[in-house]
Amino acid sequence: MRSLILFLLLFVELYDARPPEVRIGGVFDLQTYQGKQSNVAIQLAIQDVNNNPNILNGTILQFETTKIGSSALIDAENVLKMFRENVVSVVAPMTPQVCNFVSLLAESAQVLLITFAGSDPSMSIKHSAYSIQMIGRDAVQMKAVASLLSKFYWREVVVVFQDDELGLSGLLALHNALTGSAASIVQKFSFTVKSFNNSSWKEIQKRLEDDKTRSRVFILHTSYELAQKIFFETKGSGIMKRQGWAWIVTEWVAGSLDTADDTTMDSMQGVIGVRTNITDTPRFENISRRWKGKFMRLYPNVTHSENIGAVGTYAYDSVWVIAKAIEDLFRDNKLTELEFKSSGRSSTDAYVFQEGSALFQKAVNSSFEGISGNITFSKSGLLEIHSYDIVNVVHREIKVVGSWMKEELKLKEGVEIMWPDGSATPPSGFRKFIVGVPPNVVFPGFINIKNNNTKFEGFCIDVFKRAVEKLHCRFDYEFRVSEKTDKYPDYDDLVDQVANKTFDAVVADITILSDRSEKVDFTQPYTDTGLVIMVPIKNTKSSAWAFMKPFTLSMWLTALAFILLTAFLILLFERHENDAFTGETARQLEISLWFSFATIVFVQGEKIMTSLGKVILMVWLFVVLILNSSYTASLASYVTVQQLSPTIRDTQSLRASNTSIGHMDGSFVEKYLIDELRIDKNRLRAFTKATDYVESLRNGSIGAVVDETPYINMLVSENCGEFEIVSRPFYRGGFGFVFAKGSPVVPEMTSAVLNITQDKTELDSIRSGYFGSESCNDSGNDIGRLSPKNFWGLFVISTAIYCALLSAYLVSRFHKGGLKTVKVQPIPQENSVPAIQLVALDPNLLHSQSLNGINTASSSRGVRRAYTALPPLNVHHQQRTTRLHSLIL
């Protein structure tokens, strides 16, 4: 029985037997910080695996470090030597110099290769079927970069990449990520760490500062060492702090920012970066503390970060991927030893690991929680990373300002990003746009240049400014007057200057034409479109109300108001002194109105008694004289106008007539009239001023004007009743803003212009500031008619005199005092002694004694009346009217 038990125990022990040790190798360039960082992290992971009783069951991991970085030949020899040590796996933050060689050796030896920094997965898949990528793919990372560009509405970017396979791979991934987006790569510059120097960067800087390079957004996809050199140069040249510039670094640099020294951090102020999201857990903090202590012991004179960093976390987790894969291989395949066989090709070849394919599958199927987060792989061995942090370098600190997860970018609320210029305002991403403006225009309302070419106004200028304010991707701009012009405004030349990049844009009354659109891009038209014909109005229709035409309605109303005012003042001044203006109220109104109207034709029947009344009469007669003279002259001019109709009504009648035609100098209209309408060039007259149009039409030197709708609308509005539009728009175009071909701001500018033109209130508010209303009241019949504004001086002076006389009258009456009487008339008595009817009495003067006492009586209508007399007033029997001198208040 005892023998049976011993046999079973021996069988189980033999069955469970595992190799005492497993060798893994590491390839590092210990001359770089990243190599030192990875080496320390892997040693720490080896130690933790070997001390963990729950994994490998007593099998010890042995770590073989291979140093590279001296020369390609020595590096290759050292790597080959490592593969001959029967390693089952190799861990490496590989550099491009040895990437291909290590990948080929790993595939040949069927050894699991895990890379965790500086390598794109496409490269690993291409060269080795046994490779696992422990860092995010460029394809995913560049989607996060593209989201950043979209978030800040950056439309053009300049890419600086490392001139090797890793840099090219990232550039391709960025290009793919931007496909279909609004952003695009406009320039690319490549360097290597060794080739980069001060002179080469100065040449690049000169090209960046060239006016023809619009973009001020730079993406660096380089190694950390090359990025350091670039930022040192940019800081020294002052580029970093310039307004409107933005710098983005990929994980290749952002993942190493934790290790940056103060000098490097100072040179990278305001830089934003994309790096893998790593959750700050207690386990991560514990390992970071241990890593820091070990790093300081191994490299006491090297500046280090406060934590293990992104590269270190992936290096640490790589060891655990290998350990768990070996554990699964031992358990599932019941291995008691690892088998290596010679390839048989050469004695110098590495041995082939017979379980390499199985180990790779175990590693790919790994799923556990590492210090870098959840560790899972795709079937091809790519680490599934779907989350990135957006970091910002601020005052020697790395601040997480947002995150990218599941194709969506979210910035933290309340957290401001500091940009390279030190502000919290996102840069536009463009250099200042140079916007060309024509030096001269026919219609100053559209473009008006003042103060020695420093102040720009006009309808076109205001619409442009308003459109830019509505953009998400706002840009700074500077208006600059075009110096090159052969004609008055040469619009074709302005278009050419945009095409050859002298200007980034042109703001002017430039018509959208097909041949111009081949050279530049236009925005949506912001004015009415088409050419129209304008001719003078020469017809006046007969009317029974022709006598009303000399004055406008407002003028007739003003004259009537003055008649009534004069009548009122004459009545007020004369009613107490002049018997002609006394009596019943109706009679007083009749006499005063008659007096005012009669004096218009100088028929004056009533005599003026008071001094104030005489002054009023004198002023009124002067006003009447002016109005009469003006009315007679205007009516005579009106009724003598010839009854003629315009002979030009459309393009056919324009072509058939022999009249001269006016157009703007430098406009496309001349070419259109000659080429399209077949009009003789000798009939055309070019003008450089809008007033020339008007004067030439008035004096008959031209019979019509052909120009664009906005111009003609303005002329018709400013000269209401003199000119009219006699055709429908017959050439569609409209004014648009000009930008260089392919300019990234054109789509948004077009939307902004469309937004303005659809908002009639906004567009009219801009237009009215320069042209007033485009409508003509009464179909323009007020032209030549007299209105109050023609006599405003006369009316103001007359009204002032009237007010002064009224004030003098009221003051004089106030100082005299007396009865407060509104109406006085004789009342017959039975004894034929007249009494006085007082409708209103001053209570202070009323007393109980009178000539006949105070009596009341009822009239035939039952109205109670009070009768009294004021002693010692003498009342005459024959006098029918008694006047009381009183103050009227």
Sequence and secondary structure as in RCSB ss.txt:
>XXXX:A:sequence
MRSLILFLLLFVELYDARPPEVRIGGVFDLQTYQGKQSNVAIQLAIQDVNNNPNILNGTILQFETTKIGSSALID
AENVLKMFRENVVSVVAPMTPQVCNFVSLLAESAQVLLITFAGSDPSMSIKHSAYSIQMIGRDAVQMKAVASLLS
KFYWREVVVVFQDDELGLSGLLALHNALTGSAASIVQKFSFTVKSFNNSSWKEIQKRLEDDKTRSRVFILHTSYE
LAQKIFFETKGSGIMKRQGWAWIVTEWVAGSLDTADDTTMDSMQGVIGVRTNITDTPRFENISRRWKGKFMRLYP
NVTHSENIGAVGTYAYDSVWVIAKAIEDLFRDNKLTELEFKSSGRSSTDAYVFQEGSALFQKAVNSSFEGISGNI
TFSKSGLLEIHSYDIVNVVHREIKVVGSWMKEELKLKEGVEIMWPDGSATPPSGFRKFIVGVPPNVVFPGFINIK
NNNTKFEGFCIDVFKRAVEKLHCRFDYEFRVSEKTDKYPDYDDLVDQVANKTFDAVVADITILSDRSEKVDFTQP
YTDTGLVIMVPIKNTKSSAWAFMKPFTLSMWLTALAFILLTAFLILLFERHENDAFTGETARQLEISLWFSFATI
VFVQGEKIMTSLGKVILMVWLFVVLILNSSYTASLASYVTVQQLSPTIRDTQSLRASNTSIGHMDGSFVEKYLID
ELRIDKNRLRAFTKATDYVESLRNGSIGAVVDETPYINMLVSENCGEFEIVSRPFYRGGFGFVFAKGSPVVPEMT
SAVLNITQDKTELDSIRSGYFGSESCNDSGNDIGRLSPKNFWGLFVISTAIYCALLSAYLVSRFHKGGLKTVKVQ
PIPQENSVPAIQLVALDPNLLHSQSLNGINTASSSRGVRRAYTALPPLNVHHQQRTTRLHSLIL
>XXXX:A:secstr
 HHHHHHHHHHHHHHT   SEEEEEEEE TTSHHHHHHHHHHHHHHHHHHT TTSGGG EEEEEEEE  S HHHH
HHHHHHHHTT  SEEEE   HHHHHHHHHHHHHHT EEEE SS  HHHHHHH TTEEE S  HHHHHHHHHHHHH
HTT  EEEEEEESSHHHHHHHHHHHHHHTTSS EEEEEEEE TTT  HHHHHHHHHHHTSTT  B EEEEES HH
HHHHHHHHHHHHT TTSTT EEEE HHHHTTGGG  HHHHHHTTT EEEEE     HHHHHHHHHHHHHHHHH T
TS   SS HHHHHHHHHHHHHHHHHHHHHHHHHT SS  EE  SS TTS  EETTHHHHHHHHHT EEEETTEEE
EB TTSBB   EEEEEEEETTEEEEEEEEETTEEEE TT     TTS SS   SB  EEEEE S  S TTT EEE
TTTTEEESHHHHHHHHHHHT SS   EEEEE    SSSS HHHHHHHHHTTS SEE SS B  HHHHTTEEE   
 S  SEEEEEE       TTGGGTTB HHHHHHHHHHHHHHHHHHHHHHTTT GGG SSHHHHHHHHHHHHHHGG
GT   S   SHHHHHHHHHHHHHHHHHHHHHHHHHHHHHTS     S  SHHHHHHS   EEEETTSTHHHHHHH
TS   GGGEEEESSHHHHHHHHHHTS SEEEEEHHHHHHHHHHTTTTEEE S   S   B  EEETT TTHHHHH
HHHHHHHH HHHHHHHHHHHH  S  GGGGTTTT B GGGSHHHHHHHHHHHHHHHHHHHHHHHHH  B  S EE
EE  TTS  EEEESS  TTT  S  SS  EEEE TT  EEEEE  TT    SS S     B   
